[in-house]
Each structure stands twice: as structure tokens, then as C-alpha cells.
């Protein structure tokens, strides 16, 4: 691979698994990523999703960091309108103080949940309108140049935790460019605007104290196994689980019901969300990732592993590392 590879971990709770088992799996996955040469692991903030255990993102990062040695860890991302910038500065300032040089702070403006849960988070429908200002306020706390006189983040002030803007539209691309921050595009589930957003970001980028040149991270899915058949089985299992996750709320779908949904127009939209997915053995995945990195004009790829159990995710990470020619720790 000509670009670094990283991992996105949702701390997925598989069928028959507990949240504790999923979180223990996240530690094991980070250790595998560290051992096999991935650059970083990021965790996403989602709420009211029984199949995702990464809702308390900063807490999870702290636990994983305490159980690893060197790999970078961060959020992919913190949904900033759900929180006050000062609170996030204090949380990630604490993380950076405990684990210097290892913490990233990716930021998004979506709620990461449904409308009812959004209100339970004390967020209103206009919260995202202040996202650009909130990012700058957060940046001020972490740099030690607070925009609010007399208000500082302790810990946090002067830690300069690197910020990343996450997005799936031109809005995030333009904001990242204007602030001179790295841009991570969620092409692993929202592929439509990838090429246009990256082009806008690179064209409009303004250098900053954090970043002299544009830096793009693109998300990509991977379903892999020792054989093509195993990879296809992982892909199908993931597609079926997405039906319940995206369409069914807390309802369980049988495989037959999920397959019927996938064959419907609504299901086809769900499959389109997974357009950028490498499927196959390590050799096939390596070829796909090389081609996709060029297509996305990316400086780094962040991989979402489509695997239904912790054991499968660990092996998939090893195969992706092999596919990308990563250097073992």
C-alpha cells in the first residue's frame, strides 16, 4: 500500500454477545492493530443502538489506551453538537495527558442517533448550526488560546490534541479546508459525494498551525476471509445485520426476512451505502484498497471490518494488514 491503513471500530455487539464481550473485543482488536502495523484505531459515537457499544467514546478510548502501548487512538467521531466544547476539551485533554502523542479527536455534526434520542441527549434540532463555531471554541481550549476569556480546559489547555473534521458532504469538506484541518470522509457508508468533497477540500484548503497541506482519510469497508466463500459469507452476514441496525430499530430479523428487505428498493439503497467495500481474500483486498486509495485521492484509508464476531474481526484485521503489506510492531 502506498498509504497508511487504520481501523474504525464500532465495538459491535454480535448475536449472543454482551457489551462486555464486545468491549473486550475492542481491546483485542486494538492490540492486533498495534502488532500488525495499523496507524490508528478510531471509535464512533452512536446512541440507543443495542448492537454498538462505543457510545461513551472517550471512556472506551481511555480503556483501550491503558491496554495498548503505542498505537494512536481517537474518535471517529465525537458528535460535537451533543456536547459542550469545554467538556470534550477536558475529556480529550485528560486522555492526551495520560497518553501523550497517541490521541486523535475526530469531530462530526450529526446526532449519531434518532430524533427522540437526540432530545434525550439535550440536543435540539438547531444544535448543528453552531458546529463551525463549536469546533473553533474547542480548538481554542486545546491550544491554550481560549476564545472565552477566563475559561480554560484543565486538563486540556496546551495539549494541542489534533482535530479531524468528519463528513459525508461538501459542508464538512469546506469547513475542514477553511480551518486547515485533516478531513475524513465517511465513504464506507455514505459514498455519493466522495470525489466531489475531496476535490473541494483540496482546492479550498488553507494551511494552519496544525496542518500545512491537505490530508484526506477515506473510509472503506472490508469483508475478508481465508477463502472467497468465507469473505462472501461475512459480507452477507453484515448486510443482514445492517437491515436490523438501520431499518429495524430494536427488532430482530430472521435471515429470510433480512434477505427480502435487501431485495427491495429500500434494501438496494442500503446496499448502495456499502458501495466501497473490498470483498475477498487478502490478495483481492490488497488490490481493491490500492485502487480505491487512488480513486478517493486519499492520504490514508480507515477500514471498517465487516465481520460478525470478535474472532472474525481479529482475523480480518490480520488479513488486511497482510493485504496492505503493513510492517509488524
NORLIN-V705356 format. One record per helix or strand. SS is the DSSP state (a for helix, b for strand). FROM is the first residue (numbers start at 1). TO is the last residue. If there is no record, write none. Layout:
ss | from | to
SS | FROM | TO
SS | FROM | TO
This chain:
ss | from | to
b | 4 | 9
b | 12 | 12
a | 19 | 36
b | 40 | 43
b | 52 | 52
a | 57 | 66
b | 72 | 79
a | 80 | 82
a | 85 | 98
b | 103 | 108
a | 115 | 120
a | 127 | 143
b | 162 | 167
a | 170 | 179
b | 182 | 185
a | 194 | 204
b | 216 | 224
a | 228 | 247
a | 255 | 262
a | 265 | 273
b | 277 | 280
a | 282 | 296
b | 300 | 305
a | 310 | 323
